[in-house]
């Protein structure tokens, strides 16, 4: 399984949405500022390298978990 940049971005957006929804002192300007920060972070070359590292890390974890489940269920 490969986690795309769009998928990672959606996961971050969902997490931010849940966090801001539960926060009683939620302000729209804060949400916009944090969202723009994440967009710019992913859109820069340095951010893209960081995203690639996270994708590799999560992809390896998912692959290991899938192999473990498959080996246990095949017995």
Secondary structure, DSSP 8 states (H G I E B T S, - for coil): ----HHHHHHHHHHHHHHHHHH-TT--HHHHHHHHHHHHHHHHSHHHHHHHHHHHHHHHHHHHHHHHHHHHHHT-
